[in-house]
């Protein structure tokens, strides 16, 4: 049995799945303390019988995201080796920042050594200012982390509570994002650690081994709680990934689709292209910081069941303000949910004073007014869908082959999930002129998406035969290669290493998503090859049988 | 999110799967390090720096710019078509005011491709900038265009195409033709009878450094541009003036390129040559992008850059000063020179050319005949002989008077295919192309 838990804006949803069937599901109200609510609902939901045949529990929580949004962060000192490029001032994200002298170039060659004496005095300063967490980031460190590691070794003497080095967060190039990711990873350390410890206690009390507890990542993959201790940043923004994944597994398979999750406060839109969820090219944006945290690409609209419908300057406005049903007073306002209910005649006595008053203001019948609101809402969703389609179809292509033969993304249907999905379906179908499918269990699709996630990861191998070096930052591999190393050897090596690390069970789980091999020519003579390979663990979504 | 001062469009099309030959300098690896540098710099994260994919060129624009012999399909590769298409995509975005500036980082380059083209010269088959100009005039009715060619090699193809067109001001700065391919671009190449002074050449001595380039900009190019008042400025941004370039002998740095770009402030830049792919291109391209976008570029320096190594000798500075004065006097006396020609007794102006296709190792012989017309820039006809083909090509210019236009069509009608392998007509006034046999 697998269990998935998703913390939403208003509820905590939990499901249990066994043999490809949803065997139990429940929604819990979210209380004041998030950690308490999570533990409380887990305790209530997971019975002793469940524990005996429990395979895994996956948690998707907003706890680190909230810490960032609410600026509830640890003090962080940053050592940044910025090298050549933009003026680095905009990278000063830490509470104290130091720009170290030194440079490693795009091929991972040291151009200028790091000035370690100035680093040492900076570390001393950080300690004096009570900074407990340290971030270390260098330009092109994923091509050669030597400088980051050198500083890391030196920093050990100063006993920081938590130290994070940039190259371990992602193998992708993008220095500002590496700086911000490292900073945030340090800044949410305490918050995540609190959560980590609570879950640890829970698992010990309930005798659930820690290996069975996973956290949902924003790319739809999952990671074991134990492995994420040093990477708390990977637990951010998991909501949209859970819902997109839930939508995928619950619906009938198509290659290209749009997944829309309408919740209480927002509607999240994700895209399934060529059978895979579309990812952000570099990573998620968290608060004001763009990061390298792998994440699914999603667009969000401030429109949900609880969005307040108003009239501003003779036009209908929906959201982004919300009101919960129990906060409602004397029918003095209406929500989008009220409008949907009225239009679908599900409600016996829907005519409330609010709706009447709004429609009168626009000299319309209540029916026409509701139609207008829904068409306005559909337009808000459609705008974001268009944005997404344009984004996907404009992702950069670097080869003639892809330019000429790359397929354009055209969605075949919308998969609609979330509380009000059934009510919205006919209207969306009518307004957007596309097939809309509301799958079974649409109410708890997020938690299902969370439960069915599998381990996901990306690997970037770069081999340079002139230097005789190869790097795979994600696996911490930096090693020598012979001068006649080829792209096929590189692929084989990468797959072997992934299997060795037990991150994949067999060869077929590793998918090469991008590969190139360039001849390097100096003075008109061939002198080596630059090989680049990008691979990922194939997402293995469980098929639900009902 | 970061925001640049100017909104900028980039087309990054490295054509990673295309090359001339395995060890050719114009190769797949050329933009690899630049893309690494751009990615690591996080340039894609600026909210007003946009990356677009190119589009495929409509062959009509190639036809209206070049006479491709024996045919477009037999000499133009897909890669060239995409590079030219990129120039058009850039033009669209800038002209529709979607962005303020555009930079096409594309390969292969195009500025050595002449009006008549039999294949590859200096890695160019069709002229990306010239095709873009054709598009700008047709779709946006742009009249006055300035093309500033800062590639180390003389932009002979662009010069050839706009030789007699005074709506296009062409200025080329390059290492002088006695020491570098293609061996042209001397100060006396100043344009055809109706566009005298609208082609200006600044042949620079080897080892000219930042100082010399920026002197030309301040003392010649910018003053001329201020007087010409172009509607659009295009930079043929070759990057082979760099001190580390393996094919040339100049001493320009990334800082120099960035300053030049900032001062010139082109609306559109199109990458031409530049073959120091590892030591120069990542930094030079970054410098140009930053300068176009109005981002502080003071921290962009080649890791091995030492300005003292590149102090410009006094004799070079003195020479460049005289050069700028001489070229400026050509610009100043252009009306006078044109008047003399048009008032003289001559009916036609002839240009005899021998054009070497270095990549392919053959030579074209050409006689160009321009009618000296007092009402328009004049009908052009070209008799070209190469690779066993004999081509008769006619160009009716944009501003053609009725007489020249009618004469052009008559000439096309009356020229027999038997004498020539190709009889071709570009009617630029009506945007029409004709060939015999049909």
Interface residues (C-beta under 8 A of the other chain):
Chain A: X82 X84 X85 X86 X87 X88 X90 X103 X105 X106 X107 X111 X112 X139 X140 X172 X173 X174 X175 X176 X177 X281 X282 X285 X288 X290 X394 X396 X397 X398 X399 X400 X401 X403 X404 X516 X518 X519 X520 X521 X523 X524 X525 X526 X530
Chain B: X1 X2 X12 X13 X14 X15 X16 X17 X18 X22 X23 X24 X25 X27 X28 X29 X32 X33 X35 X36 X37 X39 X40 X41 X42 X44 X45 X51 X52 X53 X54 X78 X79 X82 X246 X278 X282 X283 X286 X290 X295 X296 X298 X299 X300 X301 X302 X303 X304
